[in-house]
Amino acid sequence: MLAGALLGQDITGTWQGTLQAGRELRTVIKISREDGGALKALLYSIDQGGQGLPSGPIVLQGTTVKMPFPGIGGEYEGKLSADGNSISGTWTQGPKPLPLNLTRATPETAWTIPEPPPKLKPMAPDADPKFEVATIKPSRPDMQGKGFRVSGRRFSTINTSVTDLIKFAYGVHPRQIAGGPEWTGADKFDITAQPDGEGQPNDKQWKTMVQKLLADRFQLTFHWEKKELSVYAITVAKGGPKLTKSEGDPNGLPALFFRGLGVLPARNATIADFAGVMQAAVLDRPVVDHTGLSGRFDFTLNWTPDEFQFGGLGVKPPAAQSDSATAPDLFTAMQQQLGLKLEATKAPAEILVIDRVEKPSEN
């Protein structure tokens, strides 16, 4: 029940307090009302930058305040004081809640929120960029895990194979890649690269540049074939989706980074983005989006993985990796938390067949 007026309390305004998370993090929460009267908030961790993170629906029931922040998998819950000027509560973003007490700020006491870093101008959508500079080095033999990262105009990977690069560049599952020598999956590389041209590339342009890198530095050539494969289809569950529309840049990059195995916060992500991460890292077959849902969303999916998941990251889930030892399995979690179903089925799929690939040329 949304009960912003239940006790006549008005919690709109600026609230602030210090979170003890290994170091002191000054936290500011600005609460306002939408046109329909529902409460919303922006969260600022001002010692970590000036970017505001939007909340999901806020509940004020009695003196209890609950504010979820699905984009980072966090939630604040507290008790409003009798005078309405303080909230005693906890911040949860992982298995161990941390105390966070907030006080209502005045213009004189409010902490200054730093200006966020200037946004790069987007690259022209019709630009066809390539990497102007790219360094490819063998990964350390003891390197664990793998990852792709975009920071401004810098692209980097850690501990990634040619198979991983193909998966990223062409949006395919390993079962959709055929041919090629054994080293394409076994040899791992660290890559740093910078695009030519000006502006911030979009998701498609980053993938195009990796495609060109594979052709130029790994001499990759291939052809496509079609084959019926076992897949997982994402559909809308009975009762409809339980997703928060993102307020991020609709042309910006999505953010989906695992916070432990079985905890996936997503920001500014389409269902297709989510399907791509699940097929690349978690599941043993391609994942297709059959929801018909458009737009971008903020959410967090929390589940207990089984031993057959996360082969794409080259790890085996240990026990109780989720935020809660009682977190449900993946299929149940998707229905309960996202209002989506994951169903095993068969569907025609494109197969990328490698014709030629070479170990990378010198930097």
N, C-alpha and C positions, 0 to 999 in steps of 0.2 A: 504493500500500500504506500503510495506517495502521499506523504502527509505533511507537506511543508507548512500548512496552517493549522496543524492538529492542536497545538498549544498556543497558537498565536505568536510563536517564535519566528523571528526573521534572522536567518543565519547568512543572508547575503552579505558580501563584503570581503575584506582581506583578513586572512588568518595566517599566523606564522608560529613556528617553533623549530627547535633544533633536534635533529635525528642523530642518535649516537650509533653509527654504523662502521666502527673501526676508526672513524674520525668524525668530527662534528660537521654535519651537513645542514645548513640553514634551509628550511623548507617553507615555502609560501604557497597557500591555496587561496585562489580567488573564486568565490562562489557568486553566481548570478542566476537570473531566471531567464528561461527561454520565453518566446512570445506566448506559448501556451500555458506558462506558469510553472513548468517543471524546472527543478534545480539542475544546474550544471556547474562544472568547475574547471579551472586550469591549475595544474600543479607545476611549481617551479622549484628545482633544487639549485639554488642560486650559487652554490659553490662548485657546481658542475656545469655551469653555462646558463644562458638566458632563454632557453627554449621552453615554452609552456606545453604541458602534456594534457590533453583533454580527458575528462572523466566520462564514465558511463552514467546511467541514470542514478541519481542520488536519492537515498531514502532517509527521511527524518521521521521516525516513529516514536512517539513519546519523547524521551530525552536522548534516544540513541540515533547517532548519525552514521550512515554507511556510504562511503564514496569509493567505487571501483575505478581503477585506471587500467582498462584492458590492454592498452598498447604496450604496457611494461609488466603486465601480470601482477599488479599491486592493488592493495585495498587498504583504505583507512577506515577504522571503526572507533568511535568514541562516544562519551557521554557529555552532553551539554550541561554546563553549570546552571544553577538557579537564576543567576543574573544574566545568562546568555552571552557572557563575554569570554568564556574559556571552554575548551573541550579537552577532556582527559581521555587518551586513547592509545591505540597501537597501530603501527604500520606493518603490513604483512606483504612480503615479496620473497617467498621462499619458505623453508621449513621452520624458521625461527622468527616469530613476531618481535618487533622492537617497539619500545615505548616512544610515543610522540604526543606531547601535550601542546595544544595550540592556544594562542590568545588572539582576541580580536584586535587588529591593528588600527591605529588612527593615522591620518596623514602625517602626523609628527613622529610616530613611532615606527611606521612601515619601513621595512628594509628596502633598499634600492635593488631592483631587479636588473641585472646587467643586460645590455643590448645583445641580442643574439648575433652570431657572426653573419656578415652580409651574405645573402644568397647569391650564388653564381647565376648569371644569366643563362637560361637554357640554350643549348646548342640548337641551331636551326633544325626543325623536324625533317627537312629534306636533305640535310647534310649526310654524307656517306663517309664517316671518318675511318681512320686506321690508327694503329699505335705508332706514334712518331718515334718513341723510344721504348724498347722492351728488353728487360734483362731476365734471362731464364737460367736458374742454377739448380743443380741437384739438391734435394732436401736432405737434411741431416738424417742418418740412418735411425737415430733414436727418436725422431719426431713423432708425436702422437697426434691423432685427429687430422682434420683437414679443414680448409675454409677459403671462401672468396670474400673480398672486401673492396668497397668503393669508398674513398674518402676524398671528397671534392672531385678533382680531375685525376686522381691517382687510383689505379686499379692494381690489386695485388691478390695473389693466391699463396696458400701455405700447404705443402705436402699433397699436391694434386697431381694425378696421373693424366695421361692423354684421354683416357676414358672419362675422367671427371670433367675435363675441358670440353669434350664433345657433348656430354650431358648438359652442361651449362649453356653452351653456345647454341645447341639445336633443340633443347627442351625434351630430351629423350631419356628413357629409363635404360639401364644396362642391358635389359632383355631386348631392347630395340637397336642394339649395336652388334653387328656381326663381322667376322673376319678380323684381320690384323694380328700381329705377333703378340706373344705373351707379355712383352715388356710394356705394351700400351696400358695395361692395368697395374703392372707391378712397379715400374719405375716412377718415382715421385719427384716433383719439381716445385720450386718457389719462383713466382713470377712477380715482377713489378713493372708497370707500364704506364705511359702517359700518352693521351690521344693528341693528334694534330688538330688544327682548327681552333675555334674559340667556343667557350660556353660549356655548360654541364650536359654531357650526353644523357639521353634517356635509356631505359632498360633495353630497348631493341638495338640502339646504337652500340651499347657495351657488348652485347652478344654478337653483333656484326663484326666488331673489332676482334673478338676472340676467334671468330670463324676465319678472318683474314690471317690472324697469327698462326692458327693451325695450318693453313695452306702455305704460308710463307716460311715459317720456321720449322715446321714438322713435315712439310711436303705432303700434307694429307689430301688425298683424293678419294672419292666415294661415289656410290650411287644409291638410290632408294628402291626398295621393294616393299610390297604390301603383304601382310600376313595376319591371320587371325590369332590374337593373343589373349591369355587370361589377364584381366585388368581389374582394378577397383574403380567403381563409379561413385562419385559424390553426388547425392541427391538431397532434396529438402525433406526433412522428416515431418511426420504428422504434427500439426501444431505450428509449423512455420519456423523460419530461421530465428535464432537468438543472437543477432550480430549487431554491433554498434557501427553506424556509418562513420567513416573516417572524415575528419576535418582537415586532413593533410592535402598537399598539392596533388590534384588528380593526374598531373603529368609527371609527378616525382617518382622516385624509386621506392619500392616497398622495403620494409624492414622485417625480416623473419629470422631470428637468431635464437637457437636453443639455449635455454638457461638450465642446463642439466638435461639428461635424457628423460623425455616425457613431459617437459615443460616448454611450450612453444608460444611466446608472445609474438603477436603480429601487429604491425602498424602499417596503415596505408596500403593494405594488400587486397588484391582481387582473389576470388576463389581459385582462379587459374594459377595465381602465384602460390597459394597454399597447396594446391594439388602438385605443383612442380617440386616444392620442398619435400612433401611427403613421399613422392616417388623417388626423389634423388637420395634422400637420407634414411627414410624410415622403413618403407615397405618393399616387398620382394617382387613387385610387378608394377607396370605403369598405372598411373592414377589419372582419371579423366573427369572433367567437370561437367556434370549433367544437371546442375541446379537451375540454370537459366537466370541466375542472379548477376546483375551488373553492378558496377560501382566498386568502391574500396571500403575496407572495414578495419576496425581495431578490435582485437580479441586476444584471449589467451586460452590455449588448450592445455589441460593438465591431465595426464593419464599415467598408468603404471605399464611400462613396456613389457612385452614378453621376450623370450630368448630369440625369436625369429625376426625381431625388428632392429633397425639401425645398422644393418649390414652396409648401407651406403656410406656410413661414417667409419666403417672398419672397426667397430667396437661391439662388444656384447654387453647388454644392459645388466648391471648388477642389481641386487634386490633393492627395492625402495628408493629409486632415484627420483621419484616425483615429489612435489611439495608435500604430499601426504601419503603415508604408507597405505591408506585406504582409498587412494585415487582409483577410479574405475579403469577397466581396460579401454583401449582406444575406441572401439566401436560404440561402447556405452557412453564414453566421455563426449564423443562428437555429438551424439543425440542430446545428452543432458545439457551440455555447455554451449553448443553452437546451433542446435536445432537442425543438424545435418546427419545424413546416413552415409555409411561407407559399405557398399555392396559388391561382392565378388561376382563378376560376369565375364563374358567374352565379347570382344569387339575387334573389327579390323584396325590394324595399326601399321604405321610406316616403320620400316626397318632400314637403318643406315648401314650399308655394307661397305666396309673399308676396302678400297682397291690398292692403296699405297700409303705408307706412313714411314717416316724416318726419324731417328733421334735428332733432337733439336740442333740447329746450326749454332755456331759460336755467337756470343753477344756482340 
